[in-house]
Amino acid sequence: MKGFRWGRLWTAGTLLFFLVSALLPLPALWEGEGARSSASFAPRSPLPAETSGSFRVLRTATGKIEKVPRDEYLFGVVACEMGGKAPLEALKAQTVAAFTFALYRAGERAGEAYDLTDDPARDQAWLSREEIRTKWGKEYQALADAVDGAVAAVRDYRLVDDDGAPVMAAYHAVSSGRTESALIAWGVDKSYLQPVESVGDLLSPDYLSTCTFTYAELAEKLASDVTLTGEGAGWLGKTDWSPSGTVTEMAWGGVTLTGARLRELLGLRSAAFQVEPAEGGYVFRVKGYGHGVGMSQYGACYMARCGSTFVEILSHYYTGCKMVRS
């Protein structure tokens, strides 16, 4: 998963706050914890035996597999993926999502030597407590207490589908203002990973990014998929976007590429972008950070600061799931 790079929440005064808040889906934000929720509570059910106490984590740097107690694994994931400065309800939502995703991935790897890797591009980022201690330095104790508190508060909670199986609780740093469907992003349709509004992301310092490439740079970066020759100003062709702003198809030199592939080749922060001609090249204006599917971490923090509980946050981003606790 692409982790959340925590930064100070930007505000622009009381007027802007109320204007943006007015655009948010009020039931998801302001109904009480006992209000009707799409992530409703279901009866307790047992965890899979192989992950009830620990996860087997493949350390990609060494190739070694470590057996990590479940709470220590969740501490390491939440510390890496969201950090300890996020609001408590956002940390709790992140913990439930991380645990659910871990169960989902471990189920996919049943019979293999490991359950998860520590690679965020494949699974979720993870570091040991000692590695986190070194990373955080003097701030460690206060931040660790916050993460440990969140992990303890939602211990054993997870999101499941109608069959009681853990869902693919994907998450990302910042959306384009509207999350993306798993079908558009990955070609796999999941009823609980559908687009929802996440306008709090518009306030993120990572919401907009710009990349400029000269004709020569662009030709070099796209060389594995398309040969760009001749007048560079004529390379860009027809483009299609999803309703969430993801590039679904973009033609370069007559060859159609997906936004996800262009993001990979060009090192863009997301596949939600527009391209404009520039002198001697092109400018890519990118919205969001990450794949855009599931919970926006910045959006979760914004909702928490607006008063939402972790249940409301998860209900908003994972539509139609049930929440169970062993």
C-alpha positions as CSV (number, residue, x, y, z in Angstrom):
1,M,0.0,0.0,0.0
2,K,1.1,3.5,-0.6
3,G,1.6,5.0,2.8
4,F,0.3,8.3,4.2
5,R,3.0,10.9,4.4
6,W,1.7,12.8,7.4
7,G,1.9,16.6,7.3
8,R,0.2,19.4,9.1
9,L,-3.4,19.8,8.1
10,W,-3.8,22.9,6.1
11,T,-6.7,25.2,7.0
12,A,-7.8,28.4,5.4
13,G,-10.0,29.9,8.1
14,T,-13.5,29.3,9.4
15,L,-15.2,30.2,6.1
16,L,-13.4,27.7,4.0
17,F,-13.9,25.0,6.6
18,F,-17.7,25.4,6.6
19,L,-17.8,25.6,2.8
20,V,-16.0,22.4,2.4
21,S,-17.8,20.6,5.2
22,A,-21.0,21.5,3.6
23,L,-20.0,19.4,0.6
24,L,-19.4,16.3,2.7
25,P,-22.0,13.5,2.9
26,L,-23.5,14.4,6.2
27,P,-24.8,11.0,7.3
28,A,-21.2,9.6,7.0
29,L,-19.9,12.5,9.1
30,W,-22.4,13.6,11.5
31,E,-24.7,10.7,12.5
32,G,-24.0,9.3,15.9
33,E,-22.0,6.1,16.5
34,G,-25.3,4.3,17.0
35,A,-26.8,5.5,13.8
36,R,-27.5,3.3,10.8
37,S,-24.2,2.4,9.1
38,S,-23.2,0.4,6.0
39,A,-20.4,-1.1,8.0
40,S,-22.8,-2.5,10.6
41,F,-21.7,-4.7,13.5
42,A,-22.3,-8.4,13.2
43,P,-22.0,-11.2,15.8
44,R,-18.6,-12.2,16.9
45,S,-16.9,-14.9,14.8
46,P,-13.5,-16.7,15.2
47,L,-10.4,-15.6,13.4
48,P,-8.7,-18.0,11.0
49,A,-6.5,-20.2,13.2
50,E,-3.3,-19.5,11.3
51,T,-3.6,-15.7,11.9
52,S,-5.2,-15.7,15.3
53,G,-1.9,-15.0,17.1
54,S,0.7,-13.9,14.5
55,F,1.6,-13.3,10.9
56,R,4.5,-14.6,9.0
57,V,6.2,-11.6,7.4
58,L,8.7,-11.9,4.6
59,R,11.4,-9.2,5.0
60,T,12.2,-8.3,1.4
61,A,15.6,-6.8,2.2
62,T,16.9,-10.0,3.7
63,G,14.6,-12.8,2.4
64,K,14.0,-14.0,5.9
65,I,10.6,-14.8,7.3
66,E,9.7,-13.5,10.8
67,K,6.8,-14.7,12.9
68,V,5.3,-11.5,14.3
69,P,2.6,-11.3,17.0
70,R,-0.6,-9.8,15.6
71,D,-0.6,-6.6,17.6
72,E,3.1,-6.0,16.9
73,Y,2.4,-6.5,13.2
74,L,-0.4,-4.0,13.3
75,F,1.7,-1.5,15.3
76,G,4.4,-1.7,12.6
77,V,1.9,-1.3,9.8
78,V,0.0,1.6,11.3
79,A,3.3,3.3,12.3
80,C,4.6,3.0,8.7
81,E,1.4,3.7,6.8
82,M,-0.2,6.5,8.8
83,G,2.2,7.4,11.6
84,G,1.3,8.4,15.2
85,K,0.2,12.0,14.6
86,A,-3.1,11.3,13.0
87,P,-6.3,11.6,15.0
88,L,-7.3,8.6,17.1
89,E,-10.4,7.7,15.1
90,A,-8.3,7.7,11.9
91,L,-5.7,5.5,13.5
92,K,-8.4,3.1,14.6
93,A,-9.9,3.1,11.1
94,Q,-6.4,2.4,9.7
95,T,-5.8,-0.4,12.2
96,V,-9.1,-2.2,11.2
97,A,-8.3,-1.7,7.5
98,A,-4.7,-3.0,7.9
99,F,-5.9,-6.1,9.9
100,T,-8.6,-6.8,7.4
101,F,-6.2,-6.5,4.5
102,A,-3.7,-8.8,6.3
103,L,-6.3,-11.5,6.8
104,Y,-7.4,-11.1,3.1
105,R,-3.8,-11.4,1.8
106,A,-2.9,-14.3,4.2
107,G,-6.0,-16.2,2.9
108,E,-4.8,-15.7,-0.6
109,R,-1.4,-17.2,0.3
110,A,-2.7,-20.2,2.2
111,G,-0.2,-23.0,1.9
112,E,2.8,-20.6,1.2
113,A,5.7,-20.1,3.6
114,Y,4.7,-16.5,4.5
115,D,1.5,-14.5,4.9
116,L,2.6,-11.0,4.0
117,T,5.7,-9.1,2.8
118,D,6.9,-5.8,4.2
119,D,6.7,-4.3,0.7
120,P,4.0,-1.6,0.4
121,A,3.9,-2.2,-3.3
122,R,2.8,-5.8,-2.7
123,D,1.1,-5.7,0.6
124,Q,1.6,-3.2,3.5
125,A,4.6,-1.4,4.8
126,W,5.9,-2.9,8.0
127,L,8.8,-2.2,10.4
128,S,9.6,-3.8,13.7
129,R,9.1,-1.8,16.9
130,E,12.9,-1.2,17.3
131,E,13.1,0.0,13.7
132,I,10.2,2.4,14.4
133,R,12.0,3.6,17.6
134,T,15.1,4.4,15.6
135,K,13.0,6.1,12.9
136,W,11.0,8.3,15.3
137,G,13.8,9.1,17.7
138,K,12.8,11.5,20.6
139,E,9.1,11.4,19.4
140,Y,8.9,7.7,19.7
141,Q,7.2,7.2,23.0
142,A,4.3,9.7,22.5
143,L,3.7,8.5,18.9
144,A,4.0,4.8,19.9
145,D,1.5,5.3,22.7
146,A,-1.0,6.8,20.2
147,V,-0.6,3.8,17.8
148,D,-0.7,1.2,20.6
149,G,-3.9,2.9,22.0
150,A,-5.6,2.6,18.6
151,V,-4.5,-1.0,18.1
152,A,-5.8,-2.0,21.5
153,A,-9.1,-0.1,21.1
154,V,-10.1,-2.0,18.0
155,R,-8.5,-5.3,18.7
156,D,-10.1,-8.2,16.6
157,Y,-12.4,-5.8,14.6
158,R,-12.4,-6.5,10.9
159,L,-14.5,-6.0,7.8
160,V,-16.2,-8.9,6.1
161,D,-18.4,-9.5,3.1
162,D,-21.8,-11.2,3.1
163,D,-20.1,-14.6,3.3
164,G,-18.1,-13.6,6.4
165,A,-14.8,-13.5,4.5
166,P,-12.3,-10.6,5.1
167,V,-12.5,-8.0,2.3
168,M,-9.7,-6.5,0.3
169,A,-9.5,-3.4,2.5
170,A,-7.3,-1.3,0.2
171,Y,-6.3,2.2,1.1
172,H,-4.2,5.0,-0.3
173,A,-2.8,8.4,0.8
174,V,-4.9,11.0,-1.0
175,S,-7.7,10.6,-3.6
176,S,-8.5,12.9,-6.5
177,G,-11.5,14.2,-4.4
178,R,-13.4,11.0,-5.3
179,T,-12.1,7.5,-4.7
180,E,-11.7,5.0,-7.6
181,S,-13.4,1.6,-8.1
182,A,-11.3,-1.5,-8.0
183,L,-12.7,-2.3,-11.4
184,I,-11.1,0.8,-13.0
185,A,-7.9,0.5,-11.1
186,W,-7.2,-3.2,-11.2
187,G,-9.9,-4.8,-13.4
188,V,-11.4,-6.6,-10.5
189,D,-14.9,-5.6,-9.4
190,K,-15.5,-5.5,-5.7
191,S,-18.9,-4.3,-4.4
192,Y,-17.3,-2.7,-1.3
193,L,-14.6,-0.8,-3.4
194,Q,-16.7,1.6,-5.3
195,P,-16.2,5.4,-5.8
196,V,-17.2,7.7,-3.0
197,E,-16.7,11.4,-2.5
198,S,-13.7,12.4,-0.4
199,V,-13.6,16.2,-0.7
200,G,-11.4,16.6,2.4
201,D,-8.6,15.5,0.2
202,L,-8.7,18.8,-1.6
203,L,-7.1,20.3,1.4
204,S,-4.1,18.0,1.4
205,P,-0.7,19.5,0.7
206,D,-0.1,16.4,-1.5
207,Y,-3.4,16.8,-3.5
208,L,-1.7,18.4,-6.5
209,S,1.7,17.6,-8.0
210,T,3.2,18.6,-11.3
211,C,5.8,16.8,-13.5
212,T,7.3,18.3,-16.6
213,F,9.1,16.2,-19.3
214,T,10.9,17.4,-22.4
215,Y,10.2,15.5,-25.6
216,A,13.5,13.6,-25.2
217,E,12.7,12.7,-21.6
218,L,9.2,11.5,-22.4
219,A,10.4,9.4,-25.4
220,E,13.0,7.8,-23.2
221,K,10.6,7.0,-20.4
222,L,7.9,5.5,-22.7
223,A,10.4,3.6,-24.9
224,S,9.5,0.2,-23.5
225,D,5.9,0.6,-24.7
226,V,5.9,3.1,-27.6
227,T,8.4,4.6,-30.0
228,L,8.0,8.3,-30.2
229,T,9.5,10.0,-33.2
230,G,9.0,13.1,-35.2
231,E,7.4,16.3,-34.0
232,G,6.7,16.0,-30.3
233,A,3.8,18.4,-30.3
234,G,1.8,15.8,-32.1
235,W,2.4,12.8,-29.9
236,L,-0.5,13.2,-27.5
237,G,-3.8,11.7,-28.8
238,K,-7.2,10.8,-27.5
239,T,-7.7,10.5,-23.7
240,D,-10.5,9.0,-21.7
241,W,-11.0,9.5,-18.0
242,S,-13.2,7.7,-15.4
243,P,-15.7,9.7,-13.4
244,S,-13.2,9.9,-10.6
245,G,-10.6,11.4,-12.9
246,T,-8.4,8.3,-13.5
247,V,-6.9,8.1,-17.0
248,T,-8.4,4.9,-18.5
249,E,-6.8,5.4,-21.9
250,M,-4.3,7.9,-23.3
251,A,-2.8,7.6,-26.7
252,W,0.9,8.5,-27.3
253,G,2.3,8.3,-30.8
254,G,-0.8,6.3,-31.8
255,V,-0.3,3.7,-29.0
256,T,-3.0,3.6,-26.3
257,L,-1.7,3.2,-22.7
258,T,-3.6,3.1,-19.4
259,G,-3.2,5.7,-16.8
260,A,-1.8,3.1,-14.4
261,R,0.9,2.2,-16.9
262,L,1.8,5.8,-17.6
263,R,2.0,6.4,-13.8
264,E,4.4,3.5,-13.5
265,L,6.6,4.6,-16.4
266,L,6.7,8.2,-15.5
267,G,6.8,8.0,-11.7
268,L,3.6,10.0,-11.2
269,R,1.9,10.1,-7.8
270,S,-1.4,8.8,-9.2
271,A,-3.2,7.8,-12.4
272,A,-5.5,10.8,-12.1
273,F,-3.9,13.4,-14.3
274,Q,-4.2,15.8,-17.2
275,V,-1.5,16.6,-19.7
276,E,-0.8,20.0,-21.2
277,P,1.7,21.0,-24.0
278,A,4.7,23.0,-22.8
279,E,7.6,24.6,-24.6
280,G,9.7,21.6,-25.8
281,G,7.6,19.0,-23.8
282,Y,4.5,18.3,-21.8
283,V,3.3,19.1,-18.3
284,F,1.5,16.4,-16.2
285,R,-0.8,17.8,-13.6
286,V,-1.6,15.0,-11.1
287,K,-4.4,14.8,-8.5
288,G,-4.0,12.6,-5.4
289,Y,-1.4,10.2,-4.2
290,G,-1.7,6.4,-4.6
291,H,-4.0,4.1,-6.5
292,G,-7.2,5.8,-5.2
293,V,-9.1,2.7,-4.2
294,G,-10.7,2.2,-0.8
295,M,-10.0,4.4,2.2
296,S,-8.2,7.7,1.7
297,Q,-5.9,8.1,4.6
298,Y,-6.0,11.9,4.4
299,G,-9.7,11.8,4.0
300,A,-10.0,9.6,7.1
301,C,-8.0,12.1,9.1
302,Y,-10.2,14.9,7.9
303,M,-13.3,13.0,8.8
304,A,-11.9,12.3,12.2
305,R,-11.1,15.9,12.8
306,C,-14.7,16.8,11.8
307,G,-16.0,14.4,14.5
308,S,-16.5,11.1,12.7
309,T,-15.9,7.8,14.5
310,F,-13.8,5.0,13.0
311,V,-17.1,3.2,12.2
312,E,-18.3,6.1,10.2
313,I,-15.0,6.5,8.4
314,L,-14.9,2.8,7.4
315,S,-18.6,2.9,6.5
316,H,-18.0,5.7,4.1
317,Y,-15.1,4.2,2.3
318,Y,-16.0,0.5,2.3
319,T,-19.6,0.4,1.2
320,G,-21.9,-2.4,2.2
321,C,-19.4,-4.3,4.5
322,K,-20.1,-5.8,7.9
323,M,-17.8,-5.3,10.9
324,V,-17.2,-8.3,13.1
325,R,-15.2,-9.0,16.2
326,S,-13.8,-12.3,17.4
